[in-house]
């Protein structure tokens, strides 16, 4: 077998499929089918916005006007046939950012989505870009056990692709000591929303809003390609397993090459134009979190991009759970408005990046096309608010 020739032919056929897909996308654009308010308003990157929308759909008194039909469908489809628990009781209320008390050890925090009645509680931890907090699911599980004031509860961990929670969130030394159910936007939420569209057939505003949200999720989970073209690529991969195996074995090197060519080089050029010092000496695999830093000479601080490694034994040095923040020792420094979060270590602020994983293959397109632009835009915001030219 001529592996090199097979790889060349494989890429030629994939390129042909992608060319056809691009033509379809251009036709959709011409017809206005890509018009999406969620994307225009950049809502897809904010977990709170997703939580608010899902909570409203799950609320029988939500503005959708469909009663508990969407909630029933969630139990039937997303929760895979779990018995509907609200048959013989008062319909539940839905909440976002539900406060369970100050974080103290194994208790406290804010639940992303809570649907509860006197008999049942549905606790949903919604993770799109952010990493887990320490003991986060332990705290919410303890709330369900002791403070929910309901006969039963279910703890759900919702992510883009159905990942399990980190060890630090569930219990030390155990990957899944807390009893919880993993759900994904890529499959579970999309199937549920598809049913919601059918249930809202006689409510055109609700139906079309749901269709736009479905398109948003497909973009977030890299499923916005035409189904026929997806099938062609899958069939091509099945027919050329040796090529797929060769490419898969080189994933780390491919990821590093994409980072260097499309992210690091762009950021280095940006720093040079601004007259800032740029340091990516800790960007390669090492025994610490990878890091890039930007610093204006004479300024007591740095803008850094680094990783929030959830397991320092297995993924130290990986570009996973990435965030941007300001490392500053300025006394009395205040949080910047352009950064979402704050901590004692980063009083001026920090936030997760829209593409917080520069290691997984599903993020390669974004790493090529949009990551550097996002970071540069955020750097511009930070520099402007800091007033450091």
C-alpha positions as CSV (number, residue, x, y, z in Angstrom):
1,X,0.0,0.0,0.0
2,X,1.3,3.4,-1.0
3,X,0.3,5.4,2.1
4,X,1.5,8.7,0.8
5,X,-0.5,8.3,-2.4
6,X,-3.6,7.2,-0.4
7,X,-3.3,10.3,1.8
8,X,-3.0,12.5,-1.3
9,X,-6.1,11.0,-2.9
10,X,-8.0,11.1,0.4
11,X,-7.4,14.8,0.7
12,X,-8.3,15.5,-2.9
13,X,-11.7,13.8,-2.4
14,X,-12.3,15.6,0.9
15,X,-11.3,18.9,-0.7
16,X,-13.9,18.2,-3.5
17,X,-16.6,17.6,-0.9
18,X,-15.6,20.8,1.0
19,X,-15.8,22.8,-2.2
20,X,-19.3,21.5,-2.8
21,X,-20.2,22.4,0.8
22,X,-18.8,25.9,0.4
23,X,-21.0,26.4,-2.7
24,X,-24.1,25.2,-0.7
25,X,-23.2,27.7,2.1
26,X,-22.9,30.5,-0.3
27,X,-26.3,29.7,-1.7
28,X,-27.7,29.7,1.8
29,X,-26.1,33.0,2.4
30,X,-27.6,34.4,-0.8
31,X,-31.1,33.3,0.3
32,X,-30.7,34.8,3.8
33,X,-30.8,31.3,5.4
34,X,-27.7,32.1,7.5
35,X,-29.4,35.0,9.2
36,X,-29.2,34.2,12.9
37,X,-29.8,36.7,15.8
38,X,-28.0,34.5,18.3
39,X,-24.8,34.7,16.2
40,X,-25.2,38.4,15.4
41,X,-25.5,39.3,19.1
42,X,-22.6,36.9,19.9
43,X,-24.8,35.1,22.4
44,X,-23.4,31.7,21.7
45,X,-20.2,32.3,23.8
46,X,-22.1,33.2,27.0
47,X,-23.2,30.2,29.1
48,X,-25.6,32.4,31.1
49,X,-27.5,33.2,27.9
50,X,-27.8,29.5,27.0
51,X,-29.0,28.7,30.6
52,X,-31.6,31.4,30.4
53,X,-33.0,30.2,27.2
54,X,-33.1,26.5,28.2
55,X,-34.6,27.4,31.6
56,X,-37.4,29.4,29.9
57,X,-38.2,26.4,27.6
58,X,-38.3,24.1,30.6
59,X,-40.6,26.4,32.6
60,X,-44.3,25.5,32.1
61,X,-45.0,29.2,32.6
62,X,-42.3,30.3,30.2
63,X,-43.0,32.9,27.5
64,X,-43.2,30.2,24.8
65,X,-46.8,29.5,25.7
66,X,-46.5,25.8,25.3
67,X,-47.1,24.9,28.9
68,X,-45.2,21.9,30.1
69,X,-44.9,20.3,26.6
70,X,-41.2,21.2,26.3
71,X,-40.5,20.0,29.8
72,X,-42.1,16.7,29.1
73,X,-40.1,16.4,25.9
74,X,-36.9,17.0,27.8
75,X,-37.6,14.0,30.1
76,X,-38.6,11.8,27.2
77,X,-35.8,12.8,24.8
78,X,-32.8,14.5,26.5
79,X,-33.2,12.4,29.7
80,X,-33.8,9.3,27.6
81,X,-37.2,8.3,28.7
82,X,-36.9,9.2,32.4
83,X,-40.4,9.1,33.9
84,X,-42.0,12.5,34.0
85,X,-42.1,13.4,37.7
86,X,-44.6,16.3,37.7
87,X,-47.8,14.4,36.9
88,X,-49.6,14.6,40.2
89,X,-48.2,17.8,41.7
90,X,-48.0,21.5,41.2
91,X,-46.1,22.4,38.1
92,X,-42.5,23.3,38.8
93,X,-40.7,26.7,38.5
94,X,-37.5,27.2,36.6
95,X,-34.6,29.3,37.9
96,X,-31.2,30.3,36.6
97,X,-28.1,31.1,38.8
98,X,-30.0,29.7,41.7
99,X,-28.2,30.7,44.9
100,X,-27.6,27.9,47.4
101,X,-25.5,29.9,49.9
102,X,-21.9,31.0,50.2
103,X,-19.3,28.5,49.0
104,X,-18.0,26.8,52.2
105,X,-16.3,23.4,51.7
106,X,-18.8,21.0,50.2
107,X,-21.8,23.4,50.1
108,X,-22.9,26.6,48.4
109,X,-22.7,28.2,45.0
110,X,-25.0,29.0,42.1
111,X,-26.8,26.4,40.2
112,X,-27.0,27.2,36.4
113,X,-30.5,25.8,35.9
114,X,-32.9,24.5,38.6
115,X,-36.4,23.2,37.8
116,X,-38.2,22.3,41.0
117,X,-41.4,21.5,42.7
118,X,-42.2,20.2,46.1
119,X,-41.7,16.7,44.9
120,X,-38.8,16.8,42.4
121,X,-35.8,18.9,41.5
122,X,-33.8,18.9,38.2
123,X,-30.3,20.4,38.7
124,X,-28.4,21.3,35.6
125,X,-24.8,22.4,35.5
126,X,-24.2,24.0,32.1
127,X,-20.7,24.0,30.8
128,X,-19.9,25.3,27.3
129,X,-16.5,27.0,27.7
130,X,-15.8,27.3,31.4
131,X,-14.0,24.7,33.4
132,X,-15.3,23.1,36.6
133,X,-15.0,24.7,40.0
134,X,-13.5,22.8,42.9
135,X,-16.1,20.4,44.3
136,X,-18.8,22.0,42.2
137,X,-20.9,18.9,41.6
138,X,-20.3,17.7,45.1
139,X,-21.8,21.0,46.4
140,X,-24.9,20.8,44.1
141,X,-25.4,17.1,45.0
142,X,-25.3,18.0,48.7
143,X,-27.8,20.7,48.1
144,X,-30.1,18.2,46.4
145,X,-29.7,15.8,49.3
146,X,-30.2,18.2,52.2
147,X,-31.7,21.6,51.1
148,X,-33.8,21.1,48.0
149,X,-37.0,20.3,49.9
150,X,-38.1,17.8,47.3
151,X,-38.6,14.1,47.5
152,X,-36.2,13.3,44.6
153,X,-33.7,15.1,42.4
154,X,-31.6,14.5,39.3
155,X,-28.2,16.1,38.8
156,X,-27.3,16.8,35.2
157,X,-23.9,17.8,33.7
158,X,-24.4,19.4,30.3
159,X,-21.5,20.1,28.0
160,X,-21.1,20.6,24.2
161,X,-20.0,16.9,23.6
162,X,-21.2,15.1,26.7
163,X,-17.9,15.1,28.7
164,X,-17.7,13.9,32.2
165,X,-16.9,16.4,35.0
166,X,-13.4,16.8,36.3
167,X,-12.2,14.8,39.3
168,X,-11.9,18.0,41.3
169,X,-15.6,18.7,40.8
170,X,-16.9,15.3,41.8
171,X,-14.5,13.9,44.4
172,X,-10.8,13.5,45.0
173,X,-9.5,10.3,43.7
174,X,-12.7,9.3,41.9
175,X,-13.8,10.2,38.4
176,X,-17.5,9.9,39.1
177,X,-18.3,9.5,42.8
178,X,-21.2,11.9,42.6
179,X,-24.2,10.4,40.8
180,X,-24.9,12.6,37.8
181,X,-26.1,12.2,34.2
182,X,-24.0,13.5,31.3
183,X,-25.8,15.3,28.5
184,X,-24.5,16.9,25.3
185,X,-25.6,19.8,23.2
186,X,-24.3,17.9,20.2
187,X,-26.9,15.1,20.5
188,X,-29.3,15.4,23.5
189,X,-30.1,19.1,23.3
190,X,-30.4,19.1,19.5
191,X,-32.8,16.1,19.6
192,X,-34.9,17.8,22.3
193,X,-35.0,21.1,20.4
194,X,-36.0,19.3,17.3
195,X,-39.0,17.9,19.1
196,X,-39.7,21.4,20.6
197,X,-39.9,22.7,17.0
198,X,-42.6,20.1,16.2
199,X,-44.5,20.9,19.4
200,X,-44.4,24.6,18.5
201,X,-45.6,24.1,14.9
202,X,-48.6,26.4,15.5
203,X,-46.5,29.1,17.1
204,X,-44.3,30.5,14.3
205,X,-42.3,33.0,16.4
206,X,-41.4,30.3,18.9
207,X,-40.7,27.7,16.1
208,X,-38.4,30.0,14.1
209,X,-36.5,31.1,17.2
210,X,-35.9,27.5,18.1
211,X,-34.7,26.8,14.5
212,X,-32.2,29.7,14.8
213,X,-31.0,28.3,18.2
214,X,-30.6,24.9,16.6
215,X,-28.4,26.3,13.9
216,X,-26.3,28.1,16.6
217,X,-25.8,24.8,18.5
218,X,-24.8,23.0,15.2
219,X,-22.2,25.7,14.6
220,X,-20.9,25.3,18.2
221,X,-20.6,21.6,17.7
222,X,-19.4,21.6,14.1
223,X,-22.5,20.0,12.7
224,X,-23.5,22.8,10.3
225,X,-22.3,20.9,7.3
226,X,-24.8,19.4,4.9
227,X,-25.8,15.9,6.0
228,X,-25.0,14.3,2.6
229,X,-21.5,15.8,2.7
230,X,-21.0,14.6,6.2
231,X,-22.0,11.1,5.1
232,X,-19.6,11.3,2.2
233,X,-16.7,12.2,4.4
234,X,-17.5,9.4,6.9
235,X,-17.8,6.9,4.1
236,X,-14.5,8.1,2.7
237,X,-12.9,7.7,6.2
238,X,-14.3,4.2,6.5
239,X,-12.8,3.2,3.1
240,X,-9.4,4.6,4.1
241,X,-8.8,3.5,7.7
242,X,-5.0,3.5,7.2
243,X,-5.1,7.2,6.3
244,X,-7.3,8.1,9.2
245,X,-5.0,6.1,11.6
246,X,-2.0,7.9,10.2
247,X,-3.6,11.3,10.7
248,X,-4.9,10.4,14.2
249,X,-1.5,9.3,15.3
250,X,-0.1,12.7,14.4
251,X,-2.8,14.7,16.1
252,X,-0.5,16.3,18.7
253,X,1.9,17.5,16.0
254,X,-0.9,18.8,13.9
255,X,-2.4,20.7,16.8
256,X,1.0,22.2,17.6
257,X,1.5,23.2,14.0
258,X,-1.9,24.9,13.8
259,X,-1.2,26.8,17.1
260,X,2.1,28.0,15.9
261,X,1.0,29.0,12.4
262,X,-2.4,30.5,13.0
263,X,-2.3,31.7,16.6
264,X,1.2,32.3,17.9
265,X,2.5,33.9,14.7
266,X,-0.5,36.3,14.6
267,X,-0.2,37.3,18.2
268,X,3.5,37.8,17.9
269,X,2.9,40.1,14.9
270,X,0.2,42.0,16.8
271,X,2.5,42.6,19.8
272,X,5.3,43.9,17.5
273,X,2.9,46.4,15.9
274,X,1.7,47.6,19.4
275,X,5.3,47.8,20.7
276,X,4.5,45.3,23.4
277,X,6.8,42.5,24.7
278,X,5.6,39.0,23.6
279,X,6.7,35.8,25.3
280,X,5.6,32.3,24.2
281,X,8.6,30.5,25.7
282,X,6.3,28.5,27.9
283,X,3.9,27.6,25.0
284,X,5.4,24.2,24.4
285,X,4.7,21.1,26.5
286,X,6.2,21.4,29.9
287,X,5.5,20.7,33.6
288,X,3.5,23.8,34.0
289,X,0.4,25.3,32.4
290,X,1.2,26.6,28.9
291,X,1.3,30.4,28.8
292,X,1.7,33.4,26.5
293,X,2.2,36.8,27.9
294,X,2.0,40.4,26.6
295,X,3.6,43.2,28.5
296,X,4.2,46.9,28.0
297,X,7.8,47.8,29.1
298,X,7.5,49.7,32.3
299,X,4.0,48.5,33.1
300,X,3.8,46.5,36.4
301,X,1.7,43.6,35.0
302,X,1.1,41.3,32.1
303,X,-1.8,40.2,30.0
304,X,-1.6,36.4,29.8
305,X,-3.2,33.5,28.1
306,X,-3.0,30.3,30.1
307,X,-4.7,27.0,30.9
308,X,-6.7,25.9,33.9
309,X,-5.5,22.3,34.0
310,X,-8.1,20.1,35.8
311,X,-5.7,17.2,36.3
312,X,-2.0,18.3,36.9
313,X,-0.8,14.7,36.5
314,X,-2.4,13.9,33.2
315,X,-2.8,17.1,31.2
316,X,-0.3,19.5,32.6
317,X,1.2,21.4,29.6
318,X,-1.9,20.9,27.4
319,X,-3.8,23.8,25.9
320,X,-7.1,23.0,27.6
321,X,-9.5,25.2,29.6
322,X,-7.9,28.3,28.2
323,X,-8.5,31.8,29.6
324,X,-7.1,35.3,29.2
325,X,-6.5,37.6,32.2
326,X,-4.3,40.3,33.7
327,X,-1.5,39.3,36.1
328,X,-0.9,42.5,38.0
329,X,0.5,43.4,41.3
330,X,-0.8,46.9,41.3
331,X,-2.1,47.7,44.8
332,X,-5.9,48.4,44.8
333,X,-6.3,47.4,41.2
334,X,-10.0,47.2,40.2
335,X,-11.6,44.7,37.8
336,X,-11.9,45.7,34.2
337,X,-15.4,45.9,32.7
338,X,-14.3,44.0,29.6
339,X,-13.4,40.8,31.6
340,X,-16.1,38.6,32.9
341,X,-14.6,37.1,36.0
342,X,-12.4,38.1,39.0
343,X,-10.4,36.2,41.6
344,X,-7.9,37.1,44.3
345,X,-5.1,36.1,42.0
346,X,-6.5,38.1,39.1
347,X,-8.2,41.1,40.7
348,X,-8.3,43.0,37.4
349,X,-10.2,40.2,35.8
350,X,-10.1,37.1,33.6
351,X,-12.4,35.0,31.4
352,X,-12.4,31.8,29.4
353,X,-11.8,31.9,25.7
354,X,-14.6,31.0,23.2
355,X,-12.4,28.2,22.0
356,X,-10.8,27.0,25.2
357,X,-9.2,23.8,23.9
358,X,-6.3,24.0,21.4
359,X,-5.7,20.3,21.5
360,X,-8.8,18.6,20.2
361,X,-9.3,18.1,16.5
362,X,-12.9,19.4,16.5
363,X,-11.5,22.8,17.4
364,X,-8.9,22.9,14.6
365,X,-11.1,25.0,12.2
366,X,-11.7,27.7,14.8
367,X,-8.0,27.7,15.7
368,X,-7.2,28.5,12.1
369,X,-10.0,30.9,11.4
370,X,-11.1,32.8,14.5
371,X,-9.0,32.2,17.7
372,X,-6.3,34.8,17.0
373,X,-8.9,37.4,15.9
374,X,-10.9,36.8,19.1
375,X,-7.8,37.2,21.3
376,X,-6.6,40.3,19.4
377,X,-10.1,41.9,19.8
378,X,-10.0,41.2,23.6
379,X,-6.4,42.6,23.8
380,X,-7.6,45.8,22.2
381,X,-10.4,46.1,24.7
382,X,-8.1,45.4,27.7
383,X,-5.4,47.9,26.4
384,X,-8.0,50.6,25.8
385,X,-9.6,50.2,29.3
386,X,-6.2,50.1,30.9
387,X,-5.2,53.2,29.1
388,X,-1.7,51.7,28.5
389,X,-0.6,52.6,25.0
